[in-house]
Amino acid sequence: PYGEKGAAACRAIGIDPARLFITDNSVDIGHIRELRAGLSAAAVPAARQALGLGDDPVFLFVGRLYPSKRVDRVIDAVRDLRRAGRRCRLLIVGDGVDAARLKNIAGDDPGIRFTGALFDEAALVPLFALATAVVVPGSVGLIAAHAFAHDVPVISCRDTDGHGPEFAYLADGINALLAEAGTEDSLTACLDRLLTEADLLDRLRAGARRTADGLGIDRPVRTTLDAVRMALGDKTSTHSDIKMIS
């Protein structure tokens, strides 16, 4: 299982705890941090200009555009804030079956930008760097670890069905803000806190960085090897053993 919640479910149906190996699913934190360290001073301003984001705070969505992600609620929340006089914009990175509907909702609103799908991590680095927070009101998965690798906090909702096990990485007030209900008003309030509460963003960024410190691909690899060694009994696994099993 990816996390303790999955492990608890396994134990509840009688699986021997000694046969459970929690992997903590993650992205390659080290690689992302290397890319961030190599980001030029001109990269973020250039990305802002290319995407027409001005110098406003930017909320970011990255992922497949499915109805279960509820990206329309982010659009509504950002519009509410802008109507209230808050300076902010929304950048939506991704593609999927909900893309046409979301673009129709957004219309020609200059506060909402779409990039389409981006899979090159180097291309994503400046977009995370300019983001105030990643916002996913619907089902959260590996984007939690991805955002934290960039020291970016996550805004999500507690009441969403279908969260992945990575949702457990989110700690309200530590590395994330969690709306109590998946309504436009509660989501708007969370976004507004990041725009108005002094020092909150810095605290959440620090929490995101600490969480990322405990993630990365080393643990999943190490845990998988431990599981394979158990499956092999007392044998000492080698690269050839692993290759044969895979």
Helices and strands as residue ranges (DSSP letters): H 4-12, G 17-19, H 29-37, H 43-51, E 58-62, G 67-69, H 71-83, E 89-93, H 99-106, E 112-116, H 121-129, E 131-135, H 143-149, E 154-157, G 165-169, E 176-179, H 184-196, H 200-213, H 218-231, H 239-245
